[in-house]
Amino acid sequence: MKKKILIIFLTIIIIFYVFIIVYKEYNQDILILGGNTIVKYKNGHITEIQNTLKIDKRYNYQKFYVYTDEGIFKNYYMNFYKGEYFGDVAYDLYSDSMEKENITNKLLAYKGNLNISVANTISTTEMTENDKKIIKEKLYSYEYDINSLNFNKIAVDLNKDGNNEEIYIINNFNSIDTDNTIFNYVFMKKNDNTIIDIEKNENSSSEYYAVQNSSFLYATDIDNDNNYEIVLYSYYEESPAYCTIYKYDDLNNTVTKFE
């Protein structure tokens, strides 16, 4: 009899611990960026989830807060499935009435105890004379026609001090006929004119697909420290796209990967 009671007791303990493990597994803080990068947030750190097949099984038809075209987060059920492009993950969104919804923004979604906010930004592809001066100073070692560069500048108040920082994204992919180095360069200019490098990729090959192509996705406050993180969307030709999160440290004048 005692042996039977002990077995029942041990079984209950095992079931209890299995329940705790499963509960923690299914109730993680999950962040989805761009549609191809799915990360979990724990104790102030971000870790990319590699196994997308497990994501399908874990989170299918669970509710996520999704950033919409109206610039707000709304609650949707999400259906995950294997995409058609280089093994990426695709998603469908459903309302409470199970009607399929669409967004044109690149995907930004989260679940769990995260409380994501998104910064207002101003984007331009037109260079000013001051922009050209800054670019010439940064790219002095390259040969290029400044008027043929792909250029994007994003103004955003990352540290919420009322002054915009400016993120420059520049490449010379339009000059693929040249024998010069192909490059993709991302840097930030503070409002005191300090320049901080974010990404720099180059290749002596004249083939543009040999260099990572990056674009600005969002500025989001993930860890609720009253500062926005920079999210870049990147890919190599014929390779899955992915997102990288960068953290801006105003005091130390650094931008580093948020890990």
C-alpha positions in Angstrom: 0.0 0.0 0.0 2.8 2.4 1.0 4.6 1.6 -2.3 1.4 2.3 -4.3 1.0 5.7 -2.5 4.6 6.5 -3.2 4.2 5.8 -6.9 1.1 8.0 -7.1 2.9 10.8 -5.2 5.9 10.6 -7.6 3.7 10.5 -10.6 1.9 13.7 -9.4 5.3 15.4 -8.9 6.4 14.4 -12.4 3.2 15.7 -13.9 3.5 18.9 -12.0 7.1 19.6 -13.2 6.1 18.6 -16.8 3.3 21.1 -16.6 5.6 23.9 -15.4 8.1 23.2 -18.2 5.4 23.2 -20.9 3.8 26.3 -19.4 7.1 28.2 -19.5 7.7 26.9 -23.1 4.4 28.1 -24.4 4.4 31.4 -22.5 7.6 33.0 -23.5 8.0 36.6 -24.6 8.2 36.2 -28.3 8.9 39.0 -30.9 8.6 38.6 -34.6 10.4 41.0 -36.9 10.0 41.3 -40.7 8.5 37.9 -41.1 11.8 36.0 -41.0 13.3 36.7 -37.6 11.6 35.3 -34.6 13.2 36.0 -31.2 12.5 35.4 -27.6 13.2 37.9 -24.8 14.3 36.8 -21.4 16.0 38.6 -18.5 17.1 41.5 -20.7 18.5 39.4 -23.5 17.3 38.5 -27.0 18.0 35.1 -28.5 17.0 34.2 -32.1 14.9 31.0 -32.4 16.4 28.9 -35.1 14.0 26.0 -35.4 11.0 27.4 -37.4 9.2 24.0 -37.5 8.9 24.0 -33.7 7.6 27.6 -33.9 4.8 26.4 -36.2 3.7 23.8 -33.7 4.1 25.9 -30.6 2.4 29.1 -31.6 -0.1 28.3 -34.3 -3.4 30.1 -33.8 -2.2 31.8 -30.6 -2.9 35.5 -30.2 -0.2 38.1 -31.0 -0.2 41.9 -30.9 0.5 42.9 -34.5 1.6 46.4 -35.6 -0.9 47.5 -38.2 -0.9 50.0 -41.1 -2.7 52.5 -38.7 0.4 52.6 -36.6 -1.2 50.8 -33.6 -1.0 47.2 -32.2 -4.0 45.0 -32.6 -4.6 41.5 -31.3 -4.7 38.7 -34.0 -4.5 35.0 -34.2 -1.5 33.9 -36.2 -1.1 30.9 -38.4 2.5 30.0 -39.2 3.6 27.9 -42.2 6.6 27.3 -44.3 7.1 30.1 -46.9 8.0 29.7 -50.5 11.2 31.8 -50.5 14.4 30.1 -49.3 12.8 28.3 -46.3 11.4 31.4 -44.6 8.3 31.4 -42.4 5.0 32.8 -43.7 2.0 34.0 -41.6 -1.7 34.5 -41.9 -3.5 36.9 -39.5 -7.1 36.3 -38.3 -9.4 38.5 -36.2 -11.6 37.2 -33.3 -14.3 36.4 -35.9 -11.6 34.3 -37.8 -11.7 36.7 -40.8 -8.4 36.8 -42.6 -6.7 40.2 -42.2 -3.9 41.8 -44.2 -1.2 44.4 -43.4 1.2 46.0 -45.9 3.8 46.9 -43.2 6.6 44.5 -42.7 5.6 42.3 -39.8 6.2 43.4 -36.2 4.4 41.2 -33.7 4.8 40.1 -30.1 3.2 38.0 -27.3 3.8 37.4 -23.6 4.7 40.2 -21.2 6.4 42.5 -23.7 5.1 46.0 -24.1 6.5 47.2 -27.4 6.4 50.8 -28.6 7.3 52.1 -32.0 8.9 55.5 -32.8 7.7 58.0 -35.3 10.2 58.4 -38.2 10.7 60.6 -41.2 12.3 59.0 -44.2 13.8 60.6 -47.2 15.8 59.5 -50.3 16.7 63.0 -51.3 20.3 64.2 -50.4 20.9 67.7 -49.2 24.3 69.4 -49.7 25.1 68.7 -46.1 24.3 65.0 -46.6 26.7 64.9 -49.5 29.4 66.5 -47.4 28.9 63.9 -44.6 28.9 61.0 -47.1 32.1 62.3 -48.8 33.8 62.4 -45.4 32.7 58.9 -44.5 33.4 57.3 -47.9 36.6 59.1 -48.7 38.4 55.8 -49.4 35.9 54.7 -52.1 35.6 55.6 -55.7 32.0 56.4 -56.6 29.6 58.8 -58.3 27.7 60.3 -55.4 24.6 61.0 -57.6 24.3 57.2 -58.4 24.3 56.1 -54.8 21.2 54.5 -53.3 20.5 56.7 -50.3 18.0 56.6 -47.5 18.0 58.8 -44.4 15.7 58.2 -41.4 15.2 60.9 -38.7 14.1 59.4 -35.4 14.4 60.5 -31.7 16.0 57.4 -30.3 16.6 58.6 -26.8 13.4 60.6 -26.5 15.3 63.9 -25.7 13.3 65.9 -28.3 16.1 65.9 -30.9 16.2 63.6 -33.9 19.1 61.3 -34.6 19.6 60.5 -38.3 20.3 57.1 -39.7 22.0 56.9 -43.1 21.8 53.8 -45.3 24.0 54.0 -48.4 25.1 51.6 -51.1 26.5 51.7 -54.6 24.6 48.8 -56.0 23.6 50.9 -59.0 27.2 50.9 -60.1 27.6 47.2 -60.6 29.4 47.8 -63.9 32.3 49.4 -62.1 35.5 47.6 -61.0 35.4 49.5 -57.7 34.5 47.9 -54.3 30.8 47.3 -53.8 29.6 48.5 -50.4 26.6 48.9 -48.1 27.1 51.3 -45.3 24.8 52.2 -42.3 25.8 54.9 -39.9 24.1 57.4 -37.5 24.5 61.1 -37.0 23.7 62.5 -33.6 22.3 65.9 -33.3 25.7 67.1 -32.1 27.1 65.8 -35.4 28.9 62.9 -33.9 29.0 60.0 -36.4 28.5 56.4 -35.2 29.0 53.3 -37.4 26.3 50.7 -37.4 27.0 48.3 -40.3 29.7 48.3 -42.9 29.8 45.6 -45.6 31.9 45.6 -48.7 33.3 43.3 -51.3 35.9 43.8 -54.0 33.7 41.8 -56.4 31.7 44.0 -58.8 28.6 41.7 -58.2 26.1 43.5 -55.9 24.8 40.2 -54.6 28.1 39.6 -52.8 27.2 42.3 -50.3 24.5 42.4 -47.7 21.6 44.8 -48.6 20.2 46.5 -45.5 17.1 48.7 -45.0 15.5 50.4 -42.0 12.5 48.5 -40.6 11.5 50.0 -37.2 12.7 51.9 -34.2 11.2 50.0 -31.2 11.6 50.1 -27.4 11.7 46.4 -26.6 13.1 46.5 -23.1 11.2 49.5 -21.9 14.3 51.5 -21.0 12.8 54.7 -22.6 15.2 54.3 -25.6 14.3 53.0 -29.0 16.3 50.1 -30.5 17.1 50.2 -34.3 15.8 47.3 -36.3 17.5 46.7 -39.7 16.1 44.3 -42.4 18.9 42.6 -44.4 19.5 40.0 -47.0 21.9 38.7 -49.5 20.6 37.9 -53.0 18.9 34.5 -53.1 19.2 34.1 -49.3 16.6 34.4 -46.6 16.1 37.9 -45.2 16.7 38.5 -41.5 16.5 41.3 -39.0 19.2 42.7 -36.6 18.4 44.7 -33.5 20.8 47.4 -32.5 21.0 49.3 -29.1 22.0 52.9 -29.0 24.0 54.1 -26.0 23.9 57.9 -26.0 26.4 58.3 -23.1 29.1 56.1 -24.7 28.4 57.1 -28.3 27.9 53.4 -29.4 25.5 51.4 -31.4 25.8 47.6 -30.7 23.8 44.5 -31.4 21.2 43.9 -28.8 21.9 40.4 -27.5 
